[in-house]
Amino acid sequence: MATDTEERILIARAVSRDQEAFSELYVTYYDAVLRCVRRVIGNNPEAQDLTSEVFLRAWKAIDHYEDRGTSILTWLCTIAKRLSINYLEKRQDVALEEVEDQANRGEGPEDVAERKWVAQTLRLAIGELPDTQRDVITKRFFQYLTYGEIASSLGKAPGAVRVINHRALRSLWSSISSRDELYFASMRARWRS
């Protein structure tokens, strides 16, 4: 988008159900939303399908969009995150294609299991953070917003957002470390029996 004013005009047209305006938003933000999806589910073929689903859902709900002083990308990435997490929760089995891709990259079953365990542990730890810390972590690392953009969306000073980010990262590290100890303790117990 060239300017904030042009973007706001385009968004206003999309909110009034102008398909051409929404198509322009799609073209402008598709790659960024795809990156948001891939941050949650990884780089697999479903990422593109989920990204298309994000825009479909955004189109259905565009009349509920509220301009809160941040880019519409924040709203789209929020939809992407929720949709991606739902996808991961519903997914039961690893697809054969994914196993083959991992084998072609030289990953063994232990590597795959460890990577998935780390991703799940991180998701659970983020879910346990207080709302403000979770918002800051999500916006910073999944939506790629700057401290200034996050501060604007939360109504806080950029310095306060940096402090919240620091505290959230410390909490995540502590939570992951304790989960790590529990995981390896349970594995040792299994190996002994």
Order of alpha helices (4+ residues) and beta strands (2+ residues): alpha-alpha-alpha-alpha-alpha-alpha-alpha-alpha-alpha
